[in-house]
């Protein structure tokens, strides 16, 4: 699977660990930055990740920052993205199964490497259930106002 990963400075170490682990699992990984721990703004990297998903350059995405909150908000501003902030594997699986999430967000200050890998594993191995969930996912893109 083609996976794009991006973070801010607070999650640079977790991003590196997850990118290496994903490659070991046989995935094609695009590291969208940053390259070092110099202070950066998470929206810049969230928007870059969202663009990779929206254009089809990546099938799935991994968004990381200190809490996971800020970067997930940035990513979700793109209507092609359904980014779910998770902290354990069940939420990661349900994000795929019920919400057809195409990006997972995690907080490096809240989620350790082993738990992050477990979340990613659940996220990547779960299919969207479709059915009754499809109409709800459709409403995420075209809300009835």
N, C-alpha and C positions, 0 to 999 in steps of 0.2 A: 504494500500500500504506500502511496505517496503522502507523507506527513510533513507539514510545516510546523516549526516550533519557534516561539518568540517569547521574550521575557523583558523585564526591566533589570536594573542593576541588582536589586534585592534577590533575584532568583537566578542569577547567572550560573551559580554552581549546580543547582538542581537542573537547570536547562541542559547543561553539558552532560550530566549523568544520564538524564533521560534520553537525550539524543544518541549517546553511545549505546545505551540499552536497546533503543528502538532499532538501531542499525544491526545490533547483534541478533535481533529477532527477525531480521531479513527485510525490514522496511527501508524505503528510500526516504531519507530525511533531509529537508531543507532547513538549515539553521538561519533564521532571519535576523538574528542579533538580539542584543548587542554582543560585541566581541570581547568586552572586558567589563569590569565592575565600576567603571566611571559612571557617575550619576546621569541618568537619562529619564525621559518622560514616558511612562507606560502607554499613554494614548498613541504615541508615534509607532510603537511596536505592535500594539493591538490593531491599528489600522492597516499596517503592513501585512499582518497575519490574515486579517479579514479579506484583504485584496487577493491574497494567494488562494483562498477558498473560493471567492466570488468568480475568479477568472478560470478556475479549474486547474491551476498549477499544483494544487494539493487536494487530496480527497478528504483528509482530516487534519485538524489542527490541535496544537497544544499551546495554551496561553498561560504564562506564569508571571506573577509578581509577588510582592511580599505577602499579601492576603489573598490574592486571586480576584478580588472584587473590582478594582479599578480597571485592570486589563480586560476583564469579562464585559464590563460596561462599554468600553471602547469597541471591542469586537462586535458586540451586539447592535451597534449603530448601523452596521451594514445589513440590509435586509436579506442577503444571501446566507447569513450566518445565524446559527442557533448554538450559542455557547453556554454550556452549563458549568457552574462553579460546583465542584465536588470535593469531598474530603475522605470518602470511603467508597469501596467498590460497588455497593448496592446502588448508590446514587448515580455512579458512573454508568452502570448497566441500564438503569431506568431512564437515564437521559437519552440513551440511544433507543431503547425499546419503545418508549412512549412518546418522546419528543423529537426523535430523529436528529439529535444534536450532532453537529459536524465538527464541533470544537469542544474540548474539555479545558477548563481552567482550574488551576490549583494555586494555593498560597504556599510559597517556600518557607515562610515563617510558621506555618501551621501544619504542613504535611511533610513528613520525612521521605527520603528516597524510596524506601521499601513500600510504604503506603502509596506513594505516587505511582510506582510501577504496578502495584495491584490495581489501582484505579484505571490506569492506562490499559492494562490487560483486559479488564472487564469492559471498558469502553470500546476497545478495538475488536473484541470477540462477540459483541452483541449486535444483532440485526434489529432494524426497525420493524416493529410488529405490524404497522399499517392498520388496516381495518378501521375501527372507530377512532383510532388515534390520528388517522390521516386528515380528517376534516379539521381537527384541532390544530394540527401543524399547519395546514393551509391558512388558517385564520391568523397565524403568527406573521405570515407574509402579507396577507390582504385582510387587515382587520375591518370588521363591520363597525363603523363609527356612527 
